[in-house]
Amino acid sequence: MQELTAARRARSLATEPLLPVAALALLAVAAAALNATVMCWASVGALAGFALSGSV
């Protein structure tokens, strides 16, 4: 029974929208700092797509 609760915790952490949003925002900032324009806009587009998909 304890494994089931661990699986539920892992699933809830994996589906938490904070992690991918934070990762994409960090990628956008890092790409902007490195002057990687295409990667910066790609990560901003991914953030917008993630927000518009209803996942947030």
C-alpha positions as CSV (number, residue, x, y, z in Angstrom):
1,M,0.0,0.0,0.0
2,Q,2.9,2.3,0.7
3,E,4.2,1.9,-2.9
4,L,0.9,3.1,-4.2
5,T,1.2,6.4,-2.3
6,A,4.8,6.8,-3.6
7,A,3.6,6.2,-7.1
8,R,0.9,8.8,-6.6
9,R,3.4,11.3,-5.3
10,A,5.7,10.7,-8.2
11,R,2.8,11.1,-10.7
12,S,1.7,14.3,-9.1
13,L,5.2,15.7,-9.2
14,A,5.5,14.7,-12.8
15,T,2.2,16.4,-13.8
16,E,2.8,19.5,-11.7
17,P,2.8,22.4,-14.2
18,L,5.4,24.4,-12.2
19,L,8.3,22.2,-13.2
20,P,8.0,22.5,-17.0
21,V,7.1,26.2,-16.8
22,A,10.1,26.9,-14.6
23,A,12.4,24.9,-16.9
24,L,11.2,26.7,-20.0
25,A,11.4,30.1,-18.3
26,L,15.0,29.2,-17.2
27,L,15.8,28.1,-20.8
28,A,14.4,31.4,-22.2
29,V,16.5,33.5,-19.8
30,A,19.6,31.5,-20.4
31,A,19.2,31.7,-24.2
32,A,18.7,35.4,-24.0
33,A,21.8,35.8,-21.9
34,L,23.8,33.8,-24.4
35,N,22.3,35.9,-27.2
36,A,20.8,32.7,-28.7
37,T,17.8,34.5,-30.3
38,V,16.3,31.4,-32.0
39,M,16.4,29.3,-28.9
40,C,15.0,32.1,-26.8
41,W,12.0,32.6,-29.1
42,A,11.5,28.8,-29.3
43,S,11.3,28.5,-25.5
44,V,9.0,31.5,-25.3
45,G,6.8,29.9,-27.9
46,A,6.8,26.6,-25.9
47,L,5.7,28.6,-22.8
48,A,2.9,30.1,-24.8
49,G,1.8,26.8,-26.3
50,F,1.9,25.2,-22.8
51,A,-0.3,28.0,-21.4
52,L,-2.7,27.9,-24.3
53,S,-3.1,24.1,-24.2
54,G,-5.0,24.3,-20.9
55,S,-2.2,22.6,-18.9
56,V,-1.7,25.6,-16.7
